[in-house]
Amino acid sequence: IGSKRNSEETIGKFGIGFQTVYSITDTPMFISNNSLVVLDPHRQFVPGATHAKPGKRFPLTPEFKSSYSDILSGFDVLREIDTNEGTLFRLPLRDTFNSEIVGNKNGIKINLMNIKSQMQEFSKSAKECLIFLKNITSIKISSIDENGRFTNLFSVCANLNENDSRERKVFKEMLKAPSENMRVCSYDMEILSNYMNSPDVDDNEQTDLYKIAWAVSKEEISSLLQFAGIAVNMNIISSGEKEEGKIFVGLPIKEKTDLPVHVCGNFKLDSGRNMLHRDSQWNNDILSGPAVEAYLKIMYSIKMVIESEQKEKRLAWLRFGNGKNEIVHKLAQNFQLLFPKLVSAKNITFTLLKQLYLSLGNNALIPCLKIETKIRQTQSDYLCELMWRSLEESIFVEDKQSRDLFTAGDLLMKLKFPVPMFRGFGSRDRNQNESPDEFNLCLLNILGQLNISYTKISSQSIVEFIRNLNNKDFFPTGFKGSFKFPTGIKKTVATVDEVRALLNLILRLSSTDELDLDDVPLLLTQDGCLRKFQRGNTIFSSLWYKLLPGQTHLFITKFIEEIRIPNVYLQKLSIDDLKTYLVDNMDNKEKVTISFELLKFLKANYDKGEHGEKSNYIKILGNLFFLPVEISGKQTYVGMDQVRNVIYEPLENLTGVNDELCKAFKSIGVPVFSMFHYPELKSETESVSLHSFFKDCCVSFDQHQSMIDLVCSLSQENGNMKLRLEENQQDLSKHLQQYIRYCDSSKIQKNTVKQLPIFFMGKDICTNLQETDQLIYCHETICQTTTLNHFTLLDGNNDETFMEKLNLKRMT
């Protein structure tokens, strides 16, 4: 029909498309350049038509117009068309003619119904026909009824602004003068569709914005022109609506794809011109070369649109707040739709798909969520935005790792960690059991199937990312202070829960004890300060932070999996550390808490093999007054080094002489271990366990020699105690004799007992036998005469069994 045989990039090169008109007509005709051309392959209608020339061209002379006005009248319906510049076709419908081309003998009415049906079907996809055409910019469908009434049924028009028109001209120039290197351009096309009050559509006037990109290159061996175009309806971004991907060779062919975009190129087609040739290296080269470059250009173009909108939105947020973050999540989900889903290797677009994902390695097109923080009147305000990273920069999360990212992910996004997940930031109804975003898992699946390497989230990837951040990245927008650590957690973009969650995530993901946390500012201490991890710094486990209320900066925050932290960063609090840091200058309420925590600490950390005798271990704390005792009926404290001067009273009731002696001790002010100070005791089991620990530290009633030594020491060091024994106050000396009476003779030192002033010389008159040379022990009353002054006279008030245990026998 035309002269397009030698133009590789031109529609109509093969002339097959025009032959479709014979499905409805036997004599297609058109007027162009002031001539009428009539085609007559049956040679039945045009005078002089031959097998070699089945048609004829007639110049539109005045004579011809006069002689064949009936034929030309069919072209007069569209007088606005200038046939000197354009071409007007007329396709007379077949009417029962026995066509040799198609087996259609239908009458004009049936054919008219068929053409109307085809026109309606065509109107649904007519807009797509304009996407890749270089010269045709509008299509209109009209009808003329039997009464000559003219009706517009449908129209579609492609509009380009000045800049976009310039870009399309660039593409045309690229086709005329192709370069050895790949050249790419893109532009927007607005397509207006008017269905003229059609009842078959909801909205008679529709506007679609397409982004179109072209890439042109030369084939390496033959230097033949190869080009491809990619087009996407921007509804995919605005509303998440995807069009069915089609393949175009100028106009769409029957073959469809699973791509979210339309693909056009100078492809090699099969013999029916309906499908791409399956065994064509030419097609593979176009799909893996120009088509991929055009696809990337489309994605970059859309990315720029989003970034421009985000820039305006951020300026408004900085001034007024309210980031409307839910829009970003939707936008992210829609942008993800641009990524093609996995297809089998036999699929015609597999070549494009694989090369596209390989190209993501160094193209920053993978969307990730970043969160900017600003403090407004002490409250944090957040702005969610998209950022883009290449495949090499991105970190992916497997399904089994998703739960660990529930809260930690919030802080990672605030720090701009490149993970393509978007679910749930700031949402109260997030489900901790949710899987990662479908996009993240979909990409993992595709990359795995294509054998493309990627980086999986790990402790090392997180630590290295955070370590390489600037201090400023941890502080909110507009922060006026110093960007230094340590700093209060409330001054940073992080929350306490987020820091805990992120550090625990790092610790769980680590499979080695050599985890390097140096200079990572995730060390949150009990004073609410965020610090950098440093080897050798004095930082203790959070377990005993209550022991040093004035030194909370020395303790890591609670709820950290401390057992996973290497020892070079976290130390175990020792009793020597307590001796260094613990002070005794606090009110009683605080003292109760510290004393209680101290007792628990001593019990939990005592190791006989390491610390030796329990009492010596406790005495390391010196004269710090935290040992809880009862003295003369009052709850108080004595120094920890006095633990061996404290009586241990078991929780179960004492009986007999032990009970009497204990009461006597209490009444005269001997310190007795007591835990009635502590309302915090959570259970009877805890109380019994903690109380029992101190049985071996204090002096208990079953430690006979220790009890004797204690009383002896008290009587020698405390004149008041000695007086009470000598005067048998509260029957103390009497009860001591009875106590010793039941002691195992082999386990007591008799000389020590004799040092005690508990031996009765008369009623409530006692002495010791330490320096006595002459002793008279008799039940009868003996008068102390001058000649008996050098004798110690003991009377019948002494317990006879007690005296016998000391080998002191009664005299007569």
Secondary structure as UniProt FT lines:
FT   TURN            5..6
FT   TURN            8..9
FT   TURN            11..12
FT   HELIX           17..23
FT   STRAND          29..32
FT   TURN            33..34
FT   STRAND          35..39
FT   TURN            41..42
FT   TURN            47..48
FT   STRAND          55..59
FT   HELIX           62..67
FT   HELIX           69..72
FT   HELIX           73..75
FT   TURN            76..77
FT   TURN            79..80
FT   TURN            83..85
FT   STRAND          87..90
FT   HELIX           108..129
FT   TURN            130..131
FT   STRAND          138..144
FT   TURN            146..147
FT   STRAND          150..159
FT   HELIX           162..176
FT   STRAND          183..194
FT   TURN            199..200
FT   STRAND          205..218
FT   TURN            220..222
FT   STRAND          225..233
FT   HELIX           235..238
FT   STRAND          246..248
FT   STRAND          252..256
FT   STRAND          262..265
FT   TURN            271..272
FT   TURN            278..279
FT   HELIX           281..288
FT   HELIX           290..320
FT   HELIX           325..336
FT   TURN            337..338
FT   TURN            345..346
FT   TURN            348..349
FT   HELIX           350..359
FT   TURN            360..361
FT   STRAND          366..376
FT   TURN            377..378
FT   STRAND          379..389
FT   TURN            391..393
FT   STRAND          395..396
FT   HELIX           399..401
FT   TURN            402..404
FT   HELIX           405..414
FT   TURN            415..416
FT   TURN            423..426
FT   TURN            428..429
FT   TURN            432..433
FT   HELIX           438..449
FT   TURN            450..451
FT   STRAND          455..456
FT   HELIX           459..467
FT   HELIX           471..474
FT   STRAND          487..488
FT   HELIX           489..491
FT   HELIX           496..509
FT   TURN            513..514
FT   TURN            518..519
FT   STRAND          523..525
FT   TURN            526..527
FT   STRAND          529..531
FT   TURN            535..536
FT   HELIX           542..547
FT   TURN            549..550
FT   HELIX           552..554
FT   STRAND          555..556
FT   HELIX           562..564
FT   TURN            567..569
FT   HELIX           575..581
FT   HELIX           588..605
FT   HELIX           608..611
FT   HELIX           614..619
FT   TURN            620..623
FT   STRAND          625..631
FT   TURN            632..633
FT   STRAND          634..639
FT   HELIX           640..645
FT   STRAND          647..648
FT   HELIX           656..667
FT   TURN            668..669
FT   STRAND          672..673
FT   TURN            676..677
FT   TURN            679..680
FT   HELIX           684..693
FT   TURN            694..697
FT   STRAND          699..700
FT   TURN            701..702
FT   HELIX           704..717
FT   HELIX           719..726
FT   TURN            727..728
FT   HELIX           729..731
FT   HELIX           732..741
FT   HELIX           745..747
FT   HELIX           750..754
FT   STRAND          759..762
FT   TURN            763..764
FT   STRAND          765..767
FT   TURN            770..771
FT   STRAND          774..778
FT   HELIX           786..788
FT   TURN            789..790
FT   STRAND          791..794
FT   TURN            796..797
FT   HELIX           800..805
FT   TURN            806..807
//
